[in-house]
Amino acid sequence: MPTPLAEQLRPDHLDDYIGQEHLVGKGAILRASIESGNIPSMILWGPPGVGKTTLAHIISQTLKREFYTLSAVSSGVKDVRQVINTAKMFQGSAILFIDEIHRFSKSQQDSLLSAVEKGIITLIGATTENPSFEVISPLLSRCQVYILKPLEKEHLDVLLQKGSKNLEEKFNISIKIKESEALFRVSGGDARKLYNALELFVYQEKVSKKKMIVTNERVLEVIQENMVIYDKQGEMHYDVISAFIKSMRGSDPNAAVYWLARMVEAGEDPRFIARRMVILASEDIGNANPNALLLANACFDAISKVGWPEGRIILSQTVIYLATSPKSNSAYTAIKDAQSLVRKTGNLPVPLHLRNAPTGLMKDIGYGKEYKYAHQYDNNFIDQEFLPEEISGQKIFEPGTNPREEEIRKWLNKRWKNRYRY
């Protein structure tokens, strides 16, 4: 089987690496570590296809150290211990790269601790998930976390030109990139997917053409005709989770359960699915139905206790509940708008009557002096200012148009009248 284009074009040197300038550009922190030959154990966190594996490969090539690779999908504690035992012969110079380290269980991660702490291995873990949630604290504390950013259009342009040139030379053909938007859209910023899509397009077209023109329309035709081939290595993982979330947000339980089944059949980590539902319960349902967050969180806990395959039933129940629940993004919008306001207005002073007054001096200068204790008034409410003077009356929370939040709107309007214009 021919080597995939993405593997053929994997660079061996930092100067040929595309993207992540904040880490490996001239004078950047990780580049300095690599060039000094003194790298820490690290976790590379970023979306798929942005160069995590490539960066680990370049580090090993640059430092000329013994390099071991394990995949968390197919490796166990026995494999880890075997690598560690072998690495002891190299007196702390061996590097162990673990792809998808977030899929390692607690016991598997525990098996790495001693070797990392004693310097028997330098660990490089790659993950698409937040390591704060997926990597155990003792191991995380022994590693430096580097965040890899999505590739920008200029990065994808460079990759596309390199890929086209390689294929032209390989097949003695001419490739003209007339339009690149469809290739970029299909790739989703993933370099590996971009190369796979380009290679698939060229293999399809070269049957009848020695000179081919890449257009958006033709790219989409070819990719859609060969979607099963394109997806056989799980390349559409993030497209499926996107469809799953959007189906629940769009209140379609049929589609939502279908996409859930796609992920279940593909062997997706149930915790990954459940975690996304916890987020959706607040982002897309919120106070339109506060029970949604409780059920989503209970689902996350339950699948850990029940295990597989019964856990899929719990996921299905929760998916249907979330999909058929009333929707509101008011909580999401409120915190987003509040953060935007803070960035725009800076650190405005806290009004004197809201400040804490633990000392006599602070009381003398007015800290907390005019604060009114709400429970001393009718209905546990008294109209007073809680925002800095500069943004007084600024409405941040806008209730959604659903029965429960309409009640919240009436409740707020009754109390605040014209101050916030509810």
BAPA-718883 format. One record per residue: z, y, x of N, C-alpha, C in turn; residue in one letter. Coordinates in steps of 0.001 Angstrom, whole numbers, padded with zeros to 6 digits, always signed. Example, Ala and Ser with C-alpha at 12.3 -4.5 7.8 and 13.67 -1.06 7.14 Angstrom:
BEGIN
+007800-005690+013190+007800-004500+012300+007800-003300+013200A;+007080-002250+012850+007140-001060+013670+007870+000030+012900S;
END
This chain:
BEGIN
+000000-001199+000857+000000+000000+000000+000000+001248+000891M;-000900+002212+000630-000970+003399+001499+000308+004223+001447P;+000626+004857+002570+001813+005718+002635+001593+006951+001769T;+002534+007302+000864+002356+008487+000018+002169+009743+000859P;+001418+010679+000299+001125+011929+000994+002409+012653+001396L;+003404+012649+000517+004664+013346+000826+005318+012785+002080A;+005205+011470+002279+005793+010839+003462+004950+011131+004700E;+003641+011135+004550+002745+011427+005679+002988+012829+006233Q;+003283+013769+005324+003400+015176+005733+004850+015617+005963L;+005757+014653+005979+007156+015005+006242+007286+015544+007667R;+007762+016795+007836+007825+017386+009173+008935+016780+010040P;+008763+016880+011374+009749+016372+012325+010525+017488+013011D;+010084+018739+012797+010702+019868+013510+011061+020987+012530H;+012112+021721+012846+012557+022807+011984+011480+023862+011784L;+010680+024113+012809+009651+025146+012702+008577+024782+011688D;+008469+023508+011353+007459+023070+010371+008062+022879+008983D;+009355+023082+008866+010062+022859+007599+009800+024036+006657Y;+009489+023732+005400+009156+024775+004423+010341+025028+003493I;+010747+026292+003385+011824+026680+002488+013196+026677+003153G;+014209+027025+002382+015624+027040+002805+015860+027950+004018Q;+015198+029092+004011+015351+030015+005139+016794+030459+005333E;+017577+030500+004243+018982+030927+004353+019817+029932+005159H;+019305+028714+005305+020018+027694+006078+019392+027429+007438L;+018055+027373+007486+017396+026940+008724+016401+027955+009268V;+016384+029164+008710+015558+030213+009293+016148+030673+010619G;+015432+031527+011317+015905+032011+012615+017299+032636+012486K;+018255+032125+013250+019608+032661+013243+020482+032204+012096G;+019950+031359+011188+020729+030899+010035+021789+029897+010473A;+022798+029726+009625+024000+028984+009998+023735+027519+010353I;+022962+026817+009541+022737+025400+009807+021811+025215+011003L;+020834+026091+011138+019938+026002+012293+020724+026178+013588R;+021660+027122+013580+022471+027361+014773+023272+026116+015144A;+023819+025433+014116+024579+024199+014365+023691+023117+014961S;+022497+022978+014373+021567+021948+014852+021147+022226+016293I;+020815+023480+016568+020355+023833+017911+021463+023719+018954E;+022716+023870+018496+023835+023716+019434+024146+022241+019687S;+023581+021367+018821+023839+019929+018945+025177+019507+018380G;+025848+020432+017686+027194+020151+017161+027209+020364+015660N;+026792+019348+014909+026727+019492+013453+027957+018859+012798I;+028419+019442+011684+029535+018840+010942+029002+017764+009990P;+029899+016929+009478+029503+016112+008337+029198+017076+007195S;+028210+016740+006374+027755+017716+005386+027253+017056+004116M;+027281+017847+003047+026671+017467+001779+025544+018469+001515I;+024338+017959+001328+023195+018802+000996+023001+018740-000518L;+023255+019859-001181+023220+019896-002655+022057+020760-003111W;+021171+020171-003906+020053+020939-004424+019190+020102-005343G;+018261+020728-006056+017391+019994-006980+016476+019031-006233P;+015827+018116-006947+014965+017136-006280+013754+017794-005624P;+013340+017208-004491+012099+017636-003852+012139+018963-003137G;+013340+019421-002720+013416+020698-002004+013681+020510-000512V;+013755+019245-000051+013839+019023+001389+015140+018458+001913G;+015956+017835+001074+017246+017297+001544+017034+016135+002521K;+016232+015159+002113+015950+014005+002975+015209+014430+004232T;+014255+015321+004063+013489+015819+005209+014393+016507+006220T;+015336+017301+005721+016248+018019+006614+017109+017033+007403L;+017595+015999+006738+018375+014968+007435+017530+014285+008504A;+016283+014015+008187+015347+013386+009132+015122+014288+010355H;+014937+015579+010107+014714+016537+011203+015946+016625+012101I;+017132+016630+011483+018374+016679+012271+018442+015490+013225I;+018130+014303+012709+018188+013109+013559+017148+013175+014680S;+015954+013682+014355+014890+013790+015361+015256+014815+016441Q;+015819+015942+015986+016155+017023+016917+017292+016626+017851T;+018304+015989+017289+019485+015633+018092+019333+014298+018820L;+018266+013540+018448+017994+012235+019079+019215+011312+019015K;+019807+011274+017822+020967+010410+017612+020568+009155+016839R;+021414+008147+016949+021215+006939+016149+021328+007325+014675E;+020385+006892+013861+020284+007370+012484+020223+006197+011515F;+021147+006184+010538+021170+005131+009529+020986+005760+008151Y;+020260+005054+007292+020015+005546+005937+020473+004520+004915T;+021223+004981+003917+021605+004147+002780+021282+004898+001498L;+020895+004163+000476+020707+004756-000847+021871+004336-001726S;+022507+005294-002375+023650+004985-003224+023261+004112-004416A;+021974+004097-004736+021512+003290-005868+021579+001803-005539V;+021264+001448-004285+021133+000029-003933+022146-000461-002904S;+023043+000402-002432+023994+000013-001384+025413-000069-001925S;+026222-000932-001307+027612-001083-001708+028558-000883-000542G;+029849-001159-000773+030867-000997+000262+030549-001859+001482V;+030043-003059+001245+029697-003965+002346+028661-003333+003273K;+027650-002684+002695+026605-002028+003500+027186-000884+004315D;+028083-000113+003679+028716+001017+004375+029521+000517+005572V;+030315-000510+005361+031155-001040+006450+030311-001616+007581R;+029200-002221+007219+028320-002784+008241+027750-001692+009137Q;+027335-000579+008519+026810+000552+009290+027910+001137+010173V;+029112+001297+009619+030218+001877+010387+030556+001006+011597I;+030590-000298+011408+030883-001209+012518+029832-001107+013619N;+028576-000993+013224+027496-000842+014208+027592+000510+014907T;+027934+001554+014121+027996+002917+014666+029087+003079+015718A;+030108+002237+015690+031202+002338+016663+030703+002176+018091K;+029582+001482+018259+029019+001282+019609+028460+002558+020205M;+028209+003573+019351+027549+004788+019838+028511+005943+020049F;+029802+005656+020010+030851+006606+020406+030705+007977+019731Q;+030568+007955+018410+030576+009208+017650+029266+009941+017579G;+028189+009338+018055+026911+010059+018024+026021+009628+016857S;+026442+008646+016065+025597+008129+014988+025683+009012+013739A;+024535+009123+013063+024443+009866+011800+024171+008864+010679I;+024915+008977+009588+024670+008163+008403+024210+009079+007280L;+022989+008853+006807+022440+009628+005688+022543+008793+004416F;+023198+009342+003386+023321+008645+002104+022626+009481+001028I;+021525+008940+000515+020785+009617-000544+021476+009360-001882D;+021493+010397-002735+022114+010302-004064+023584+009876-003971E;+024318+010525-003070+025712+010147-002826+026568+010288-004085I;+026117+011096-005060+026872+011249-006305+026926+009950-007106H;+026044+008992-006787+026050+007705-007493+027029+006706-006867R;+027593+007044-005717+028606+006183-005113+029885+006224-005958F;+030504+005064-006152+031779+005010-006868+032892+005549-005966S;+034080+005722-006543+035229+006204-005770+035533+005257-004606K;+035493+003944-004866+035814+002988-003797+034767+003034-002686S;+033509+003246-003049+032457+003355-002036+032648+004614-001202Q;+033000+005714-001864+033249+006953-001121+034498+006828-000250Q;+035509+006135-000783+036737+005909+000009+036432+005177+001312D;+035459+004270+001268+035138+003467+002451+034547+004311+003587S;+034134+005534+003264+033572+006427+004286+034634+007280+004977L;+035766+007467+004307+036750+008473+004732+037188+008334+006183L;+037679+007164+006537+038240+006969+007869+037203+007212+008956S;+035988+006694+008749+034935+006839+009761+034524+008295+009939A;+034496+009046+008838+034158+010477+008924+035280+011234+009617V;+036524+010930+009235+037681+011625+009802+037825+011376+011301E;+037565+010131+011738+037698+009783+013152+036460+010148+013968K;+035405+010603+013296+034194+010982+014009+033332+009808+014435G;+033573+008639+013835+032729+007468+014162+031304+007716+013695I;+031173+008358+012524+029858+008751+012027+029890+010222+011645I;+028729+010843+011707+028536+012148+011085+027804+011869+009778T;+028423+012201+008668+027858+011906+007356+026954+013050+006887L;+025772+012693+006410+024924+013638+005693+024665+013029+004325I;+025231+013628+003292+025020+013149+001929+024087+014085+001194G;+023180+013525+000387+022270+014334-000420+022595+014112-001889A;+022640+015195-002661+022949+015073-004081+022260+016156-004893T;+021876+015794-006109+021339+016774-007052+022435+017254-007999T;+023620+016651-007904+024732+016995-008797+025794+017797-008044E;+026539+018601-008784+027585+019423-008181+028597+018531-007459N;+028706+018638-006129+029615+017753-005386+031084+017945-005763P;+031436+019087-006332+032816+019308-006755+033237+018294-007814S;+032253+017825-008611+032545+016858-009656+032272+015428-009213F;+031326+015241-008292+030817+013905-007998+031271+013322-006665E;+031837+014139-005792+032321+013649-004491+033837+013774-004479V;+034536+012692-004093+036001+012711-004118+036536+013794-003176I;+037646+014411-003572+038189+015564-002836+038451+015287-001356S;+039053+014137-000995+039314+013897+000438+038043+013872+001279P;+036960+013318+000712+035693+013278+001455+035042+014655+001479L;+035106+015352+000339+034504+016684+000254+035168+017651+001225L;+036483+017510+001403+037205+018417+002295+036829+018202+003762S;+036236+017056+004071+035834+016747+005440+034369+017079+005699R;+033707+017633+004693+032281+017939+004805+032011+019415+004518C;+030997+019929+005162+030495+021261+004854+029433+021101+003767Q;+029525+021892+002698+028522+021820+001627+027461+022899+001849V;+026210+022475+001932+025090+023406+002053+024250+023325+000779Y;+024010+024477+000161+023255+024523-001093+021789+024824-000796I;+020909+023911-001213+019474+024102-001041+018895+024704-002316L;+018068+025717-002164+017528+026450-003311+016190+025866-003757K;+015818+026087-005038+014481+025662-005491+013402+026340-004658P;+012294+025660-004470+011197+026227-003694+010513+027339-004484L;+010128+028397-003782+009424+029514-004411+007913+029256-004381E;+007182+030100-005108+005729+029924-005199+005071+029955-003827K;+005550+030842-002946+004928+030922-001613+005134+029634-000816E;+006267+028966-001036+006496+027683-000372+005525+026627-000907H;+005374+026597-002231+004476+025618-002849+003033+025860-002435L;+002657+027134-002266+001297+027457-001795+001045+026844-000413D;+002009+026976+000478+001862+026425+001832+001752+024901+001766V;+002605+024278+000968+002566+022819+000831+001232+022348+000262L;+000737+023080-000716-000532+022712-001354-001683+022785-000358L;-001693+023817+000469-002754+023950+001472-002676+022827+002507Q;-001461+022489+002920-001301+021394+003885-001761+020070+003294K;-001397+019835+002039-001800+018602+001379-003297+018504+001204G;-003918+019612+000804-005381+019637+000600-006114+019367+001904S;-005664+019994+002980-006306+019812+004281-006222+018362+004741K;-005040+017751+004548-004858+016352+004936-005807+015439+004172N;-005927+015665+002861-006786+014817+002031-008263+015046+002318L;-008622+016270+002642-010020+016560+003016-010415+015766+004252E;-009543+015788+005257-009835+015073+006505-009813+013557+006293E;-008898+013098+005471-008740+011667+005243-009946+011060+004529K;-010482+011771+003534-011573+011222+002720-012924+011875+002981F;-012943+012827+003946-014190+013532+004259-014776+014168+003003N;-013963+014938+002319-014376+015610+001100-014044+017083+001202I;-014486+017848+000196-014175+019276+000125-013300+019518-001105S;-012182+020218-000903-011274+020528-002014-011104+022041-002107I;-011470+022591-003252-011286+024029-003472-010194+024229-004520K;-009126+024927-004145-008030+025209-005087-008376+026483-005846I;-009031+026314-006985-009400+027481-007790-008200+027983-008586K;-007414+027033-009136-006207+027381-009901-005084+026417-009508E;-003904+026950-009334-002790+026106-008881-001629+026050-009865S;-001702+026856-010945-000553+026962-011855-000170+025613-012472E;-001156+024810-012870-000859+023525-013515-000167+022571-012540A;-000631+022545-011295+000013+021702-010286+001457+022136-010068L;+001674+023440-010017+003030+023944-009817+003911+023623-011028F;+003322+023754-012231+004085+023486-013443+004458+022009-013536R;+003511+021136-013217+003767+019693-013246+004830+019313-012215V;+004794+019983-011075+005735+019649-009999+007142+020148-010295S;+007256+021229-011075+008577+021781-011365+009298+022262-010115G;+008559+022679-009085+009182+023142-007847+009599+022028-006915G;+009203+020796-007229+009538+019612-006432+008365+019317-005500D;+008583+019409-004192+007500+019217-003221+006903+017814-003322A;+007760+016829-003521+007279+015442-003615+006373+015268-004832R;+006788+015847-005975+005972+015762-007183+004658+016516-007023K;+004698+017631-006288+003473+018397-006041+002477+017561-005246L;+002954+016931-004179+002070+016075-003375+001562+014878-004181Y;+002447+014278-004983+002026+013137-005804+000943+013529-006801N;+001124+014711-007434+000145+015179-008415-001195+015489-007755A;-001141+016153-006603-002376+016474-005877-003099+015194-005448L;-002335+014251-004917-002923+012993-004456-003536+012214-005624E;-002842+012195-006741-003357+011506-007926-004657+012156-008396L;-004681+013478-008403-005889+014213-008808-007066+013871-007902F;-006818+013890-006599-007905+013625-005642-008395+012179-005742V;-007483+011224-005862-007883+009813-005997-008750+009616-007243Y;-008413+010337-008314-009177+010208-009551-010555+010840-009413Q;-010623+011997-008787-011872+012752-008714-012834+012223-007660E;-012345+011667-006572-013223+011271-005468-014111+010071-005808K;-013784+009414-006927-014636+008302-007376-016054+008793-007637V;-016156+010011-008154-017475+010532-008525-017877+011820-007816S;-016948+012416-007057-017253+013719-006460-016836+013780-004996K;-017687+014368-004181-017325+014619-002778-016838+016051-002603K;-017189+016884-003604-016726+018269-003586-015994+018512-004894K;-014714+018755-004798-013948+018898-006035-013283+020260-006131M;-013190+020740-007368-012575+022034-007648-011331+021792-008494I;-010216+022261-008011-008942+022085-008712-008767+023209-009723V;-008792+022857-011013-008548+023819-012088-007369+023342-012920T;-006739+024265-013620-005589+023910-014448-005954+022874-015506N;-007088+023087-016166-007500+022192-017246-007719+020770-016741E;-008429+020645-015616-008732+019308-015109-007475+018612-014569R;-006588+019364-013937-005343+018786-013431-004537+018176-014573V;-004389+018922-015675-003614+018427-016809-004259+017198-017439L;-005575+017170-017485-006284+015995-018018-005983+014759-017183E;-006083+014895-015875-005868+013763-014971-004416+013291-015011V;-003481+014233-014962-002063+013867-014947-001667+013175-016244I;-002121+013696-017379-001770+013101-018664-002374+011705-018822Q;-003593+011496-018310-004228+010181-018376-003461+009153-017553E;-002788+009614-016510-002119+008704-015580-000605+008879-015573N;-000053+009312-016699+001374+009646-016744+002266+008461-016365M;+001880+007259-016780+002704+006086-016472+002735+005843-014970V;+001592+005956-014315+001535+005790-012858+002371+006868-012177I;+002217+008086-012688+002901+009230-012079+004412+009099-012198Y;+004869+008410-013267+006294+008366-013561+006975+007077-013102D;+006241+006193-012465+006822+004877-012227+007992+004896-011255K;+008114+005929-010421+009246+006035-009510+010312+007010-010023Q;+010260+007296-011327+011282+008166-011907+011071+009636-011631G;+009826+010039-011389+009548+011433-011062+009820+012374-012238E;+009788+011841-013477+009956+012703-014641+011417+012820-015082M;+012324+012398-014219+013753+012397-014544+014207+013712-015175H;+013903+014827-014539+014403+016105-015023+013624+016601-016230Y;+012393+016123-016415+011661+016458-017628+012285+015760-018835D;+012730+014511-018637+013330+013751-019740+014673+014366-020145V;+015514+014723-019185+016805+015324-019545+016574+016669-020225I;+015526+017393-019820+015191+018661-020472+014787+018429-021926S;+013959+017404-022152+013543+017085-023523+014743+016655-024366A;+015652+015927-023761+016874+015457-024427+017722+016637-024900F;+017978+017563-024007+018796+018738-024335+018113+019586-025408I;+016811+019805-025249+016089+020669-026192+015993+020037-027571K;+015968+018698-027629+015931+018017-028931+017258+018192-029667S;+018382+018087-028949+019682+018328-029587+019809+019793-029993M;+019396+020697-029120+019453+022126-029438+018593+022424-030666R;+017476+021718-030777+016555+021926-031893+016911+021142-033144G;+018091+020478-033153+018616+019765-034323+017732+018611-034778S;+017130+017891-033818+016313+016717-034138+016991+015464-033590D;+017795+014758-034427+018500+013576-033932+017561+012431-033570P;+016400+012364-034226+015449+011291-033926+014923+011401-032500N;+014464+012597-032158+013951+012817-030801+015076+012697-029777A;+016255+013225-030122+017370+013203-029175+017761+011767-028811A;+017836+010880-029826+018185+009485-029555+017057+008773-028810V;+015822+009150-029094+014690+008567-028349+014806+008878-026862Y;+015068+010165-026535+015164+010538-025113+016408+009922-024475W;+017478+009764-025278+018655+009059-024787+018273+007630-024404L;+017515+006957-025285+017086+005582-025007+016228+005514-023749A;+015377+006508-023535+014554+006550-022316+015439+006564-021079R;+016497+007362-021134+017391+007448-019980+018218+006179-019807M;+018666+005602-020926+019433+004360-020868+018586+003247-020261V;+017334+003132-020704+016441+002089-020207+016093+002286-018731E;+016103+003543-018293+015777+003845-016893+016979+003667-015972A;+018154+003362-016554+019347+003156-015732+020047+004433-015329G;+019880+005504-016126+020532+006784-015818+022057+006619-015852E;+022745+007354-015008+024205+007353-014968+024745+007904-016290D;+025513+007115-017062+026025+007594-018354+026859+008866-018239P;+027567+009028-017119+028386+010232-016944+027525+011482-016832R;+026347+011329-016222+025408+012455-016118+024985+012893-017518F;+024659+011920-018373+024244+012226-019747+025388+012882-020504I;+026590+012291-020414+027747+012807-021148+028124+014215-020695A;+028021+014461-019380+028366+015791-018857+027420+016853-019423R;+026141+016509-019534+025181+017463-020101+025503+017765-021570R;+026028+016764-022280+026373+016985-023681+027610+017865-023818M;+028552+017754-022883+029726+018635-022902+029283+020091-022749V;+028342+020320-021837+027825+021680-021629+027130+022178-022887I;+026261+021332-023478+025533+021729-024685+026481+022061-025830L;+027588+021318-025935+028535+021538-027027+029084+022962-027026A;+029234+023563-025846+029682+024955-025773+028510+025931-025779S;+027464+025600-025021+026351+026540-024863+025550+026710-026149E;+025332+025629-026886+024412+025673-028022+025073+025494-029384D;+026348+025110-029408+027064+024921-030679+028264+025850-030752I;+029098+025817-029733+030206+026761-029615+031089+026807-030840G;+031387+028026-031300+032318+028209-032410+031688+028013-033783N;+030394+027687-033813+029800+027275-035085+030429+025962-035530A;+030879+025171-034546+031595+023921-034822+032402+023555-033585N;+033623+024080-033468+034439+023824-032266+034714+022347-032016P;+034642+021521-033063+034884+020080-032877+033830+019426-031991N;+032673+020065-031853+031604+019484-031032+032059+019311-029586A;+032755+020315-029058+033246+020226-027683+034293+019122-027552L;+035151+018989-028567+036171+017932-028529+035519+016552-028520L;+034497+016355-029365+033844+015055-029434+033063+014765-028151L;+032373+015780-027619+031608+015578-026384+032531+015221-025226A;+033677+015888-025166+034634+015594-024100+035240+014203-024284N;+035512+013836-025536+036026+012493-025827+034999+011432-025446A;+033720+011731-025663+032637+010813-025277+032645+010592-023769C;+032795+011675-023014+032822+011578-021554+033965+010665-021104F;+035141+010834-021707+036293+009994-021360+036081+008547-021802D;+035536+008375-023003+035429+007035-023587+034484+006131-022812A;+033362+006668-022348+032412+005794-021644+032999+005305-020323I;+033927+006089-019752+034586+005648-018522+035541+004492-018803S;+036142+004489-020000+037104+003445-020360+036401+002192-020883K;+035332+002364-021643+034675+001247-022320+033688+000526-021408V;+032985+001318-020588+031990+000712-019699+030658+000479-020390G;+029824-000341-019757+028442-000571-020180+028274-002047-020539W;+027505-002422-021562+026527-001610-022287+027065-000932-023548P;+028342-001213-023943+028854-000652-025189+028901+000876-025166E;+029006+001436-023953+029068+002892-023833+027870+003596-024433G;+026737+002892-024521+025523+003518-025062+025705+003853-026545R;+026568+003090-027245+026806+003351-028668+027584+004658-028823I;+028544+004855-027936+029333+006096-027963+028430+007296-027667I;+027547+007134-026704+026587+008205-026397+025721+008506-027616L;+025240+007459-028281+024372+007638-029441+025095+008374-030562S;+026333+007978-030842+027102+008660-031889+027238+010148-031585Q;+027561+010455-030331+027784+011850-029948+026491+012642-029989T;+025399+012040-029549+024096+012713-029578+023737+013098-031014V;+023908+012157-031941+023569+012418-033347+024458+013521-033912I;+025750+013484-033581+026674+014519-034062+026262+015901-033546Y;+025959+015990-032259+025585+017287-031678+024261+017784-032241L;+023308+016879-032416+021990+017275-032921+022065+017781-034358A;+022988+017210-035165+023073+017593-036575+024147+018645-036837T;+024753+019160-035786+025789+020191-035932+025148+021572-036076S;+025795+022510-036793+025305+023903-036796+025282+024445-035371P;+024385+025363-035104+024156+025837-033730+024522+027313-033565K;+025015+027632-032380+025279+029015-031992+025356+029104-030475S;+024722+030118-029910+024843+030335-028464+025646+031597-028168N;+026484+032010-029140+027215+033273-028985+028203+033249-027825S;+028838+032092-027558+029779+032016-026434+029030+032147-025115A;+027886+031473-025012+027051+031556-023807+026562+032990-023594Y;+026078+033609-024667+025565+034982-024566+026675+035958-024207T;+027875+035734-024771+028993+036651-024518+029379+036680-023043A;+029529+035505-022415+029944+035512-021012+028814+036014-020119I;+027572+035711-020486+026443+036211-019693+026383+037738-019748K;+026541+038298-020960+026508+039753-021108+027718+040411-020448D;+028884+039751-020534+030087+040306-019908+029928+040355-018391A;+029359+039299-017808+029135+039297-016360+028140+040382-015958Q;+027101+040548-016762+026114+041595-016483+026768+042975-016529S;+027657+043185-017495+028363+044464-017618+029269+044701-016418L;+029965+043655-015966+030848+043781-014802+030043+044143-013554V;+028895+043467-013374+028071+043780-012200+027544+045213-012238R;+027287+045711-013452+026732+047056-013602+027799+048132-013455K;+029013+047873-013953+030044+048912-013980+031086+048774-012877T;+031100+047630-012178+032035+047460-011075+033455+047164-011546G;+034417+047345-010648+035831+047051-010942+036507+048255-011589N;+036307+048398-012882+036919+049520-013596+038438+049334-013655L;+039198+050432-013619+040663+050316-013626+041190+049764-014942P;+042225+048941-014849+042887+048411-016042+043665+049554-016697V;+043514+049784-018006+044284+050840-018681+045782+050699-018402P;+046474+051827-018235+047889+051822-017856+048752+051002-018805L;+048466+051098-020112+049349+050428-021080+049187+048903-021047H;+048129+048405-020384+047930+046958-020277+048433+046391-018955L;+048847+047261-018054+049256+046786-016732+050664+046184-016754R;+050878+045260-015845+052190+044655-015678+053121+045641-014958N;+054397+045667-015343+055343+046621-014743+056594+045890-014257A;+056500+045156-013157+057652+044388-012675+058708+045225-011959P;+058366+046470-011575+059353+047299-010853+059645+048578-011635T;+060774+049171-011323+061156+050423-011971+060153+051526-011709G;+059645+051610-010485+058675+052643-010145+057438+052532-011022L;+056967+051305-011205+055775+051113-012022+056020+051544-013462M;+057222+051279-013977+057550+051730-015325+057571+053254-015386K;+058116+053895-014344+058224+055351-014306+056860+056032-014318D;+055870+055410-013707+054552+056050-013651+053658+055630-014820I;+054247+054887-015778+053526+054639-017025+052939+053263-017225G;+053166+052354-016271+052612+051011-016423+053219+050353-017668Y;+052389+049929-018574+052827+049206-019766+053534+050051-020802G;+053594+051356-020618+054436+052223-021455+054011+052243-022917K;+052739+052367-023201+052283+052523-024588+051711+051238-025169E;+051984+050121-024513+051478+048846-025024+052197+048487-026323Y;+051435+048045-027316+051984+047671-028620+051913+046158-028771K;+053060+045535-029022+053167+044079-029126+052667+043652-030505Y;+051518+042954-030544+050818+042678-031806+051691+041976-032836A;+052614+041123-032388+053414+040342-033333+054448+041179-034088H;+054615+042407-033689+055561+043291-034388+054903+044045-035547Q;+053620+043781-035781+052875+044519-036798+052327+043558-037862Y;+051929+044132-039000+051392+043325-040102+050190+042514-039645D;+050157+041265-040087+049050+040355-039758+048894+040142-038248N;+049971+040414-037505+049959+040214-036043+048822+040980-035372N;+048588+042200-035870+047488+042988-035317+047820+044469-035368F;+047439+045183-034286+047514+046640-034257+046319+047154-033460I;+045652+048136-033978+044459+048692-033317+044885+049437-032048D;+044486+048943-030909+044735+049635-029643+043601+049299-028676Q;+043516+050054-027608+042407+049877-026650+042733+048779-025643E;+041775+047829-025495+041960+046753-024524+040906+046782-023408F;+039942+047662-023521+038904+047770-022496+039140+049003-021627L;+038582+049029-020406+038635+050254-019608+037993+051420-020380P;+038486+052619-020151+038023+053797-020890+036507+053970-020813E;+035938+053650-019626+034508+053894-019424+033614+053036-020324E;+034124+051923-020800+033300+051048-021654+033973+050817-023005I;+034787+051768-023427+035473+051666-024706+034463+051460-025842S;+034753+050515-026733+033870+050264-027871+032672+049395-027562G;+032575+048894-026330+031432+048050-025939+031544+046665-026590Q;+030613+046348-027480+030635+045032-028128+029925+044021-027235K;+030638+042937-026905+030085+041881-026055+029830+040613-026853I;+030790+040234-027685+030645+039028-028504+029947+039356-029816F;+028833+038677-030088+028097+038830-031343+028119+037499-032075E;+028875+037383-033174+028952+036104-033893+027569+035634-034349P;+027394+034318-034383+026135+033752-034834+026014+033779-036350G;+024813+033424-036831+024563+033434-038272+024764+032036-038843T;+026003+031578-038815+026383+030295-039394+027690+030525-040154N;+028016+029644-041111+029174+029909-041981+030467+030216-041238P;+030774+029441-040201+032051+029656-039531+032076+030991-038793R;+031000+031333-038108+030995+032591-037361+030800+033795-038273E;+030240+033593-039456+030211+034691-040426+031637+035034-040863E;+032481+034004-040979+033896+034239-041285+034575+034986-040142E;+034230+034621-038903+034776+035334-037744+034347+036798-037769I;+033075+037036-038141+032565+038414-038209+033382+039238-039226R;+033628+038645-040409+034408+039349-041439+035831+039627-040950K;+036397+038643-040268+037761+038775-039741+037830+039925-038740W;+036850+040001-037836+036812+041058-036824+036551+042423-037457L;+035648+042461-038435+035304+043723-039092+036510+044313-039826N;+037292+043422-040444+038473+043872-041179+039490+044516-040252K;+039607+043997-039031+040602+044502-038095+040097+045684-037268R;+038879+045586-036758+038415+046598-035814+037584+047699-036465W;+037206+047488-037715+036453+048488-038480+035296+049071-037659K;+035361+050339-037277+034200+050967-036614+034216+050871-035094N;+035329+050383-034542+035411+050372-033080+034300+049507-032446R;+034108+048318-032991+033092+047421-032422+031898+047205-033355Y;+031912+047830-034521+030769+047807-035436+030354+046379-035831R;+031341+045575-036245+031031+044255-036774+030642+044344-038247Y;
END
